[in-house]
Amino acid sequence: MPTEILMPALSPTMEEGTLAKWLVKEGDTVNSGDLLAEIETDKATMEFEAVDEGTVGKILIAEGTEGVKVNSVIAVLLEDGESADDIGEAAPAKAPEAAPAETPAEPPKETSAPAAPASAKGERIFASPLARRIAAEKGLDLAQISGSGPRGRIVKADVESATATPASAAPEPEAAKSPSATPTQAPAPQGPSADAIAKIYDGRDYEEITLDGMRKTIAARLTEAKQTVPHFYLRRDIKLDALLKFRSQLNKRLEARSVKLSVNDFIIKACALALQSVPAANAVWAGDRILQLTPSDVAVAVAIEGGLFTPVLKDAEMKSLSALSAEMKDLATRARDRKLAPHEYQGGSFAISNLGMFGIDNFDAVINPPHGAILAVGAGVKKPVVGSDGELAVATVMSVTLSVDHRVIDGALGAELLEAIVQNLENPMVMLA
């Protein structure tokens, strides 16, 4: 019985991916756990392992193919004693959709195997590609056929011995029955088309850059964020002199362990502890409710070629500065190599975006849904400040902006969270208590 190999879902939100590279070819023998292919998602390239064992009978999706839907058939695996003749003219099948049993089964005009059907309960009906093709030619409803193959799979012999069973007409859709049904709302305008934009620059030299999966996802998520998340912004200046002095002292003591703490490590720790001090702000928007997290899972934006990742440091409030530093370096390195697993960049309630190393004084960051807030961090620069005694002095000052989702965090609560972050950074020894 040929076994279909389906496009895997490598993350909870994955709907399609790119079949970047096949690691096997037709005729190869594979065992469970062998690597079959490299699959490119919007964020990473991941290896796909075989679940069953057998011989690769037919590869249906060529490597380099983009937009392959999850659960589409990408290859067929043959068991001992089976040959390519058992496969038939199998074609890649899209993910099955639940359909009512009353839907009439009409023979398709083409002889290629149709998409895998579903039972009345919405459960997928397992049948070999050849059996599906013969059933389509004979006008058979596979939901009415009992399979004699392993695990109830429908095989060639089952459909050859079956006769067509007429199905009742499909019920009229409710929307068609009722004249008062609400019409479908037209989609919001998305701006000028690509062709219209290109026409503006007709005659000018330019290079057209095709969007990869990551850039498409970034564009979609940030557009969604700015259109659907009610942002508001809170700004503070933070005096860094005490932190810089404390950091220098710690790094001298940590030299023997080859540990060097960055200012960003302190910022991560300060935010994690602040979320514990203001637990109501440690929350995310979940559509019709708010989820308030117990641990401080802090995401940190990492720029990579062509986009960015936001790896998440889980339980950051529990970890030492040196542990956070080591974990952040590891996550950043693997992010730039696109080697992060989905669970390493999904989740969290709060994010940090630091552009201070690029000389940016201040900026406003866009919230990464479903996070409740993101802290935009600027550079530390020498500025004149007025001390508590009224005397003018020079201090290293860092400007930060807290972008807040007003559905999750109100103004006063956001101000309380930012104050806790400021206090942690201006009094760094408190973070070790």
FENJO-V575921 format. One record per residue. N is the residue number from 1. PHI is phi in radians with two decimals (NA if undefined). PSI is psi in degrees with one decimal (NA if undefined). OMEGA is omega as a letter, one per 30 degrees, with the letter a starting at -180 (none if undefined). Layout:
N_PHI_PSI_OMEGA, N_PHI_PSI_OMEGA
This chain:
1_NA_113.0_l, 2_-1.03_141.2_l, 3_-1.91_127.4_l, 4_-1.39_134.2_l, 5_-1.75_121.2_a, 6_-1.77_152.6_l, 7_-1.09_120.9_a, 8_-1.39_154.5_l, 9_-1.65_107.2_a, 10_-1.57_-1.5_l, 11_-2.67_160.2_a, 12_-1.07_-26.0_a, 13_-1.77_0.0_a, 14_-1.24_129.1_l, 15_-1.98_-28.6_l, 16_-2.70_164.7_a, 17_-2.72_-179.4_l, 18_-1.89_129.3_l, 19_-1.44_90.5_a, 20_-1.18_-43.2_a, 21_-2.78_133.9_l, 22_-1.50_134.7_l, 23_-1.77_0.8_l, 24_-2.32_168.6_l, 25_-2.32_166.1_a, 26_-1.03_132.2_a, 27_1.75_-14.4_l, 28_-1.27_144.6_l, 29_-1.64_131.5_a, 30_-2.20_151.6_l, 31_-2.03_162.0_l, 32_-1.01_128.0_a, 33_1.74_-13.6_l, 34_-1.21_148.4_l, 35_-1.37_130.0_a, 36_-1.78_-43.4_a, 37_-2.77_166.6_l, 38_-1.88_124.0_a, 39_-1.92_130.5_a, 40_-1.76_121.0_l, 41_-1.70_-171.8_l, 42_-1.21_-16.6_a, 43_-2.07_-28.0_a, 44_-2.68_163.9_l, 45_-1.84_123.0_a, 46_-2.20_150.7_l, 47_-1.52_142.2_a, 48_-1.97_124.2_a, 49_-1.73_151.3_l, 50_-1.29_142.3_l, 51_-1.71_-39.7_l, 52_-1.80_172.6_l, 53_-2.06_154.1_a, 54_2.76_-159.1_l, 55_-2.00_135.8_l, 56_-1.20_107.4_a, 57_-1.48_-39.3_a, 58_-2.74_132.5_l, 59_-1.73_120.1_a, 60_-1.70_-21.0_a, 61_-2.08_121.7_a, 62_-1.28_148.7_l, 63_-1.15_146.2_a, 64_1.61_-4.7_a, 65_-1.29_127.7_l, 66_-1.69_161.5_l, 67_1.17_31.4_l, 68_-1.37_120.3_a, 69_-1.22_143.2_l, 70_-1.02_137.3_a, 71_1.34_5.8_l, 72_-1.25_148.3_l, 73_-1.34_121.7_a, 74_-1.89_-18.7_l, 75_-2.87_166.4_l, 76_-2.21_134.1_a, 77_-1.88_132.5_l, 78_-1.77_142.1_l, 79_-1.58_173.1_l, 80_-0.98_134.1_l, 81_1.54_-10.3_l, 82_-1.63_155.4_l, 83_-2.29_176.6_a, 84_-1.08_-22.6_l, 85_-1.13_-26.6_l, 86_-1.28_-16.1_a, 87_-1.39_-35.1_a, 88_1.27_-155.9_a, 89_-1.73_59.7_a, 90_-1.14_141.6_l, 91_-2.16_153.5_l, 92_-0.98_132.1_a, 93_-1.89_139.9_l, 94_-1.34_168.2_l, 95_-1.04_134.1_a, 96_-1.19_149.5_l, 97_-2.10_144.6_l, 98_-1.16_136.9_l, 99_-2.42_144.3_l, 100_-1.16_151.5_a, 101_-1.15_-21.8_a, 102_-1.32_-10.4_a, 103_-1.07_124.5_a, 104_-1.16_141.5_l, 105_-1.69_106.5_a, 106_-1.79_138.1_l, 107_-1.12_130.4_l, 108_-1.26_156.8_l, 109_-1.24_-32.0_a, 110_-1.61_159.7_a, 111_-1.71_2.8_l, 112_-1.28_155.4_a, 113_-1.17_133.3_l, 114_-1.33_172.6_l, 115_-1.08_151.0_a, 116_-1.05_129.0_a, 117_-1.37_175.4_l, 118_-2.18_151.5_l, 119_-1.37_177.0_l, 120_-1.07_-27.4_l, 121_-1.48_2.4_a, 122_1.49_5.3_a, 123_-1.49_142.7_a, 124_-1.21_138.0_l, 125_-1.66_122.9_a, 126_-1.56_123.0_l, 127_-2.61_149.4_l, 128_-1.21_153.8_l, 129_-0.98_-39.6_a, 130_-1.15_-40.8_l, 131_-1.10_-40.4_l, 132_-1.11_-40.3_a, 133_-1.16_-44.7_l, 134_-1.12_-39.8_l, 135_-1.08_-40.5_l, 136_-1.13_-40.1_a, 137_-1.15_-35.7_a, 138_-1.57_-4.6_a, 139_1.27_32.7_a, 140_-1.56_145.1_l, 141_-1.63_109.6_a, 142_-1.09_-23.7_l, 143_-1.16_-19.4_a, 144_-1.67_3.1_a, 145_-1.91_133.8_l, 146_-1.59_130.6_a, 147_-1.50_141.6_l, 148_-1.79_-2.1_a, 149_-1.40_178.1_l, 150_-0.98_136.7_l, 151_1.01_28.9_l, 152_1.36_15.0_a, 153_-1.18_135.8_l, 154_-1.42_126.7_a, 155_-2.04_178.9_a, 156_-0.95_-46.6_a, 157_-1.06_-34.3_a, 158_-1.13_-43.2_a, 159_-1.39_-27.4_l, 160_-1.20_-30.0_a, 161_-1.62_-4.1_a, 162_-1.61_158.5_l, 163_-2.06_154.7_a, 164_-1.14_138.1_l, 165_-2.03_116.1_a, 166_-1.13_145.6_l, 167_-1.95_149.1_l, 168_-1.22_158.5_a, 169_-1.16_149.0_l, 170_-1.23_142.2_l, 171_-1.19_151.0_l, 172_-1.20_133.5_a, 173_-1.02_143.1_a, 174_-1.00_-39.1_a, 175_-1.10_-33.3_a, 176_-1.32_-29.9_a, 177_-1.22_-42.8_a, 178_-1.70_117.1_l, 179_-1.20_-17.3_a, 180_-1.57_5.8_a, 181_-1.06_139.8_a, 182_-1.19_126.4_l, 183_-1.18_154.0_l, 184_-1.16_130.3_a, 185_-1.28_134.9_a, 186_-1.18_142.3_l, 187_-1.13_150.0_a, 188_-1.15_145.7_l, 189_-1.02_140.0_a, 190_-1.88_12.2_l, 191_1.58_179.8_a, 192_-1.04_150.5_l, 193_-1.26_165.0_l, 194_-1.05_-39.8_l, 195_-1.14_-38.3_l, 196_-1.14_-40.2_l, 197_-1.16_-44.5_a, 198_-1.06_-34.2_a, 199_-1.13_-31.6_l, 200_-1.07_-34.2_a, 201_-1.78_18.9_l, 202_-1.05_127.6_a, 203_1.66_-8.9_l, 204_-1.78_146.3_l, 205_-1.33_128.7_l, 206_-2.73_161.6_l, 207_-1.93_128.4_l, 208_-1.56_122.0_a, 209_-1.86_118.2_l, 210_-1.25_135.3_a, 211_-1.30_130.3_l, 212_-1.53_177.1_a, 213_-1.04_-39.3_a, 214_-1.13_-46.1_a, 215_-1.16_-36.2_l, 216_-1.10_-42.0_a, 217_-1.17_-42.9_l, 218_-1.05_-45.5_a, 219_-1.07_-44.3_a, 220_-1.18_-44.4_a, 221_-1.23_-38.5_a, 222_-1.27_-35.9_l, 223_-1.09_-44.6_l, 224_-1.05_-42.6_a, 225_-1.09_-46.1_a, 226_-1.29_-25.1_a, 227_-1.50_-30.5_a, 228_-1.98_-19.9_a, 229_-1.71_118.8_l, 230_-1.32_91.1_a, 231_-1.29_144.7_l, 232_-2.43_162.6_a, 233_-2.25_135.6_l, 234_-2.13_132.7_a, 235_-2.13_140.1_l, 236_-2.52_152.9_l, 237_-1.79_138.9_a, 238_-2.13_127.6_l, 239_-1.41_123.9_a, 240_-1.77_-2.8_a, 241_-1.02_-44.2_a, 242_-1.13_-39.8_a, 243_-1.17_-42.6_a, 244_-1.12_-38.0_l, 245_-1.18_-44.3_a, 246_-1.14_-41.1_l, 247_-1.08_-42.3_l, 248_-1.08_-41.8_l, 249_-1.15_-42.6_l, 250_-1.13_-43.3_a, 251_-1.11_-33.1_l, 252_-1.12_-39.6_a, 253_-1.31_-22.1_a, 254_-1.68_0.8_a, 255_-1.02_-38.7_a, 256_-1.11_-25.1_l, 257_-1.68_6.3_a, 258_1.00_37.6_l, 259_-1.91_130.8_l, 260_-2.30_111.7_a, 261_-1.40_140.5_l, 262_-1.79_165.5_l, 263_-1.07_-34.8_a, 264_-1.10_-33.1_l, 265_-1.08_-40.9_l, 266_-1.17_-36.8_l, 267_-1.13_-41.9_l, 268_-1.05_-47.8_a, 269_-1.11_-41.1_a, 270_-1.10_-41.0_l, 271_-1.21_-40.7_l, 272_-1.07_-43.9_l, 273_-1.22_-34.2_l, 274_-1.14_-37.4_l, 275_-1.14_-28.9_l, 276_-1.31_-35.6_l, 277_-1.25_-30.8_l, 278_-2.14_72.3_a, 279_-1.07_-27.3_a, 280_-1.14_-21.9_l, 281_-1.55_-6.7_l, 282_-1.55_68.4_a, 283_-2.54_160.9_l, 284_-2.28_156.7_l, 285_-1.53_128.0_a, 286_-2.15_43.5_l, 287_1.41_-74.6_a, 288_-2.02_14.1_l, 289_-2.81_170.0_l, 290_-1.97_134.0_l, 291_-1.80_115.9_l, 292_-1.68_116.0_a, 293_-1.42_150.9_l, 294_-1.54_-50.3_l, 295_-1.41_162.4_l, 296_-1.68_98.1_l, 297_-1.76_104.9_a, 298_-1.85_124.7_l, 299_-1.62_146.0_l, 300_-2.26_124.2_a, 301_-1.20_131.5_l, 302_-2.19_119.2_l, 303_-1.34_132.9_l, 304_-2.27_170.9_l, 305_-1.11_121.3_l, 306_1.51_3.1_l, 307_2.97_-148.1_l, 308_-2.73_157.4_l, 309_-2.05_157.3_l, 310_-2.22_74.1_l, 311_-1.06_148.6_a, 312_-1.91_128.1_l, 313_-1.65_104.4_a, 314_-1.42_145.5_l, 315_0.96_41.7_a, 316_-1.12_-26.2_a, 317_-1.20_-21.4_a, 318_-1.59_-12.4_a, 319_-1.71_148.6_l, 320_-1.27_165.3_l, 321_-1.06_-40.6_a, 322_-1.19_-36.6_l, 323_-1.17_-42.1_l, 324_-1.09_-40.4_l, 325_-1.09_-46.4_a, 326_-1.15_-42.4_a, 327_-1.16_-40.2_a, 328_-1.15_-40.3_l, 329_-1.09_-41.7_a, 330_-1.15_-45.7_a, 331_-1.11_-41.7_a, 332_-1.14_-41.2_l, 333_-1.11_-46.5_a, 334_-1.26_-27.0_l, 335_-1.14_-42.9_a, 336_-1.18_-26.2_l, 337_-1.58_1.2_a, 338_0.99_44.7_a, 339_-1.98_13.1_l, 340_-1.37_142.1_l, 341_-1.42_152.4_a, 342_-0.93_-38.4_a, 343_-1.18_-13.1_a, 344_-1.52_-13.9_l, 345_-2.19_12.4_l, 346_-1.98_148.5_l, 347_1.73_-163.0_a, 348_1.48_160.9_l, 349_-2.07_-10.2_a, 350_-2.60_146.3_a, 351_-2.33_159.0_l, 352_-2.21_132.0_l, 353_-2.18_113.4_a, 354_-1.97_112.6_l, 355_-1.96_14.0_a, 356_-1.05_-35.3_a, 357_-1.17_-13.7_l, 358_-1.69_7.3_l, 359_1.44_11.5_l, 360_-1.36_124.5_a, 361_-1.26_-46.2_l, 362_-2.82_155.9_l, 363_-2.83_169.7_l, 364_-1.94_122.1_a, 365_-1.60_152.3_l, 366_-1.59_132.5_a, 367_-1.12_139.2_l, 368_-1.69_100.2_a, 369_-1.00_142.4_g, 370_-1.68_18.6_a, 371_-0.94_152.2_l, 372_-1.52_-21.3_a, 373_-2.84_161.8_l, 374_-2.50_139.0_a, 375_-1.80_120.1_l, 376_-1.64_123.6_a, 377_-1.97_127.2_l, 378_-1.73_-173.5_a, 379_-1.36_151.1_l, 380_-1.51_120.8_a, 381_-2.26_152.1_l, 382_-1.27_128.5_a, 383_-2.46_151.4_l, 384_-1.31_132.8_l, 385_-2.30_155.6_l, 386_-1.73_120.7_a, 387_-1.31_173.7_a, 388_-1.12_-22.0_l, 389_-1.56_4.4_l, 390_1.51_-2.4_a, 391_-1.46_144.3_l, 392_-1.43_134.1_a, 393_-2.52_173.3_l, 394_-1.93_133.1_a, 395_-2.44_156.5_l, 396_-1.51_118.8_a, 397_-2.09_133.6_l, 398_-2.02_128.3_l, 399_-1.64_132.9_l, 400_-2.24_151.4_l, 401_-2.25_126.9_l, 402_-1.74_112.0_l, 403_-1.52_129.8_a, 404_-2.23_138.9_l, 405_-1.46_112.6_a, 406_-1.20_-16.0_l, 407_-1.24_-25.3_a, 408_-1.80_-41.9_a, 409_-2.24_123.9_l, 410_-1.44_171.1_a, 411_-0.99_-49.5_a, 412_-1.13_-38.7_l, 413_-1.18_-39.6_l, 414_-1.11_-40.0_l, 415_-1.13_-37.5_l, 416_-1.15_-40.6_l, 417_-1.12_-44.7_a, 418_-1.15_-36.7_l, 419_-1.09_-40.2_l, 420_-1.12_-38.2_l, 421_-1.12_-44.7_a, 422_-1.07_-45.8_a, 423_-1.09_-38.9_l, 424_-1.13_-39.1_a, 425_-1.38_-32.0_l, 426_-1.44_-15.2_l, 427_-2.27_68.8_a, 428_-1.08_-27.9_a, 429_-1.13_-25.1_l, 430_-1.09_-29.8_a, 431_-1.21_-13.9_l, 432_-1.69_-5.9_a, 433_-1.30_NA_none
